[in-house]
Amino acid sequence: MSSHVDEACLACPNDRREGDEHESNDLRRCGKPGMSADRKAAVWIGVLYIIGTVALVLSLVVMGGLLAGPAYLVQVAAQPNQVAIGALLALLAGFALALVPVVFWPIGRRYNETLAMGYVVFRGAIETVIYIVGALGWLLLIPLSTQPDAAPLAGLVRTADPVIWEQVGIFPFVLGALMFYVLLYQSRLVPRWLSTWGLVGAALYIVAPLGSMFELSLGFFMVPLALQEMVMAVWLIAKGFDPSAIAAESAGETSRWQIAASTVSAT
């Protein structure tokens, strides 16, 4: 049964209150001190967002202009450790961000299982594969940079690199983000100004890869969503999901179980 207090605490129906303070009191009275599972999940989601974002930014900084210019293979051969670190940071970012929908799944499915599953598929699975492919491409350039006859294959990898990161990878990211923020908006698990900011940011985010197809530099359209994710991460760590939204869903779940039990008893 879904609740900010687990099944063992359902025996204390009068202890269920709105707000963090009341939730803490509920847990103590029901013999379950400490944070609830939903509160822990919120903290983990916030931490994973920060880890993923910082790792991704660092990977881009480390890679810098290594793949720019006609002498990119010479630069890779001269700094293989730098390329390897950039790839490992990209993998760290991919796996950290992939865990966000996994941690959110038990909570999100209570409100909209379709959107929660879509979030897992697009951001937890497809986007992770893209991170792995992109990072492996960087790692592949290290041995290729030392082989004189490997220039054609290296050129193919280098040509595919911006397509993977700047175009292909953006679409599952945006689709997953839209599903996530629609679910948050519907459920009120976070303030609606925060989920609305995410929806607008996701819609703007897609403009950048579309512009790159026409050789337009529109990366600034990615900024609103990047800022929103960091604000939301801090919010979830500091405050967690809205206790009133958790309580409302829990009350509805309890009522459904009671109705089902009454129906079974009547038959």
C-alpha positions, 0 to 999 in steps of 0.5 A: 500500500502506498503511503508516506508511512508504511503499512505498519503505520496504517494502524495509526490512522489518527496520527496521519497529518499534513506537514513535515513536523506532523509526519515526523511525529507520526513516524515516532508514534508508529515506532518508525523514527527517522525519514520516511521512504518517500523523504529518502527518495526525494533526497536521493533524487536531488543528490543524483541530479547534482552528481549527474549535472556536475559530472557532465559539466566536468566531462565537457570541460575536460574534453574541451577542444580536444576533438576540434580542428583537423589535428584532433588525433594528434591532440588525443594521442598527446592527452589520452588520460584526459580523454579517458577521464572525460569519458569516465565522467560522462559515464558517471553522469549517465548512470547517476541521471539514469538512477533518478527515474528508478528512484522516483518510480515507486512514488510516481507510479502511484499517481500516473503509472504510464508517465512514470514508466515513460520517464524510466524508459526515456531517461532511465534506459534510452538516454543511458545507452546514448551516454554509453555510446558517446563515452565509448566513442571517446575511448575508441579514439585513444587507440585509433589515434596511434594507428596511422591507417585508422584515420577514416574510422576515427573520422567517422567516430568524430563526425558521429560525436556531435550527432550523438550528444547534440541531436540524438541524445536530446530527444529522449531527454526532452520526452522523459523530462516532459513526462516527469514534469507533467506528472509532478504538475498533476500530483503537486509533489513539488510546487506548481511553479517549479514543475511549470518551470520544468515544462517550459524549460523542456519545451525550450530545450528542444530548440537548441538541437533543432537549431544545430541542424541548420547550423544555428547556435542556440545553446542558451535555450538549454539554460532554463531547464539546467537551472530548474533541475538544480533548483529542484534538486536543492528543493528536494534535498531540503524539503522533499515532496509535498507531504499534503500530496503524499497524504492525499494519495495515501488517503485515496489509496486507503479508501480504495482498499477499504472499498475493495475489502467491503466488496469482498466481504459482501460477496 
